[in-house]
Amino acid sequence: MNKSDDISSFFSPKGVAIVGASQTPGKIGHEIVRNIKLSGFSGGVFPVNPNAENVLDLKCYGRLSDIRAEVDLAVIAVPAGLVEGVVRDCIEKGVKAAIIITSGFSEVGNKELEERVVSIARRRLRIIGPNTFGVFYAASRLNATFGPGKVLWGKTAFITQSGALGLALMDWTTEEKYGVSSIVSIGNKADVDDADLVEYFSRDPSTSSILIYMEGLRDGRKFFEASRRAVREKPIVVIKAGRSARGARAASSHTGSIAGQDTIFTAAFEQAGIMRAEGMTQAFDWIQALNENPVPKGENVVIVTNGGGLGVLATDKCEGLGLKLAELPNDLKDEIKAITPSFGSVKNPIDLTANADDVLYGKVLDIVLRRRDVDCVIALFCQTANIDPILVAQAMLDARDRDILEKPITAAFVGGHLSQVAYSRMLEKRFAVYPSAERAVDAMYALMARHRQLEKFKGGGELR
Amino acid sequence: MTRRDAHKTVSRVVAAAARSGRRGLLESEADRVAAAYGIRVAESALARSGKEAVLRAKALGFPVVLKVVSKDILHKSDVGGVKAGVSSAAGVRAAYAEILGNVKRAEPEAVVEGILVQRMAPRGHEFVAGATRDPQFGPAVMFGLGGVYVELFRDVSFRLAPLTKGEALDMMGGTKASRLLAGFRGSPPLDVGAAAETLVAVGRLITDVPEIDSIDINPLFVYPRGTLAVDVRIVLRKDAKST
């Protein structure tokens, strides 16, 4: 690897300087220092500001060159007019990576300044931004952002092109107990782009899935090539905004006139093996399922429910998504009949009826999870008058703990307050649980899509 | 023909067209380009007189299709420039004269290079294969249901080029038209493998020849055995070099 290709200094730096550090709470240059300090980063932290003695009890330096210790990452939060000079200082100091927080570049039409900064840095300093809220990387306890100070650790690397949405989601992933391994606000992508990050995270041991919020790409082909390599290691989910936008293209051919921008995006994603989510909800549903579950080893899905209605909804959704409901073998039917003597016939979905309690759920889940001819299970529960959802949730959690054959399970809890408490408890225990049957099925679909993809790779699905 | 020889043949055709300031290749040129990349095209020959047309038709075998060849005419059938199902020498002479008359009336200024005599292809299911260049993703290949309603039904799918045969099969599976390929309502299954190879060839062609802006094969007939490109249209990029 070319040395300048290495972007690891953004994530695991030895020393980080904050150029434009501020003593004033609420200012960006202050919040970043605070977040880095509070996040427990173990490397050197060096605020830089010629007009301050110290920031948050850290010694403040007049210039980058005043710092004796090694600095490989600089977070730049100075006015746009000063960025060029700071970038030169970075190169002189031997800094390898710079996050340019400052806005006022190509996003407001100031392309020339952005290009100049990039050309100064070329081959000596890698840049994330400008116009970004920073980088969070859990494994080094580095929160070099001006976003929320507390971020829940998880397994997903989240790359976002939108600043505001990214900041909101940063908070939200913590609130919803999803967690992230990293957040990169990619800004104007003047240098480091989605393709670089996808490649990095595909090799990052603390990341098991990659989620991207994307509005556009500068180099679609580069992203395509990087992604098709990366999906062999980890699933990539993309929320691509601007589905409706169609590039105005001269229609000199049939092919050209049909090939709207989004058509090609869709095709490229599909070909690369990227999973394209409709929006945030679906993206996080998928990510949650992928992170918290093993990939299914086959196509056979079994649904366990306590309500016929939920079962039908789930069946319809399975049908629509191409998930195969397994035909239950007779010996499996007999096993279930033995513990549910009142049943007439046992079919898939397995309807335990409204009286099913946590004990029955636990037993039936154990039975299906132990079967070699069942590959994944969707467990549905709708709240009834006499059954405690929290106990049923516990039964599902326990069944998962006994799931020695490593089959994926998704679940839905539908109902009022108690169901929501049950739902939250399962989320906390990292169970892929959802508030509706359709979403539990859609989450299983993500796992099945991953299974099919891995099968294709196994079958020698060649790379060109 | 090796890929290198194919590329050479194509470069010559492309350079000649660019020299004469044409962005759209003539049908005969487009056929030659496609054939060089292993795409089976309908056999044809150019005629510059009625007499020549009869000779060509006899050599190819009846029935034949006659099509006007002119850089000034984009939609041949709109100006009465196509006569299909011509099955005798007398018919060929009459069709030749009729086409010239039609064209003269509709497009008096058009320069006519001649009339292409093409062996009438046995009817197959109509598909479309094509390629275009995306500003962000580069060359991409299209497959779908062909015919005049391509834009209406939009039953197509795309893949970035170059593509493997596996990817071509995958892409065909993404269209409703793939049900026709599998054999629909009692019709025999069609040659999916040959169709996939055509798509791979289209992808190679646009990848190898940067001067090409777009390729349209519509219709592409797919038979139970083999395929046939009946109408190949190739447009060059604005800045295509003439050397």
Interface residues (C-beta under 8 A of the other chain):
Chain A: L217 R218 D219 G220 R221 F224 G247 S252 S253 H254 T255 G256 S257 I258 A259 Q261 T263 I264 F265 T266 A267 A268 E270 Q271 G461 E462 R464
Chain B: R23 V128 G130 A131 T132 D134 P135 Q136 F137 G138 A140 M142 V150 E151 R154 V156 S157 F158 R159 L160 P162 L163 T164 G166 E167 D170 M171 G174 D213 S214 I215 D216 N218 R233 V235
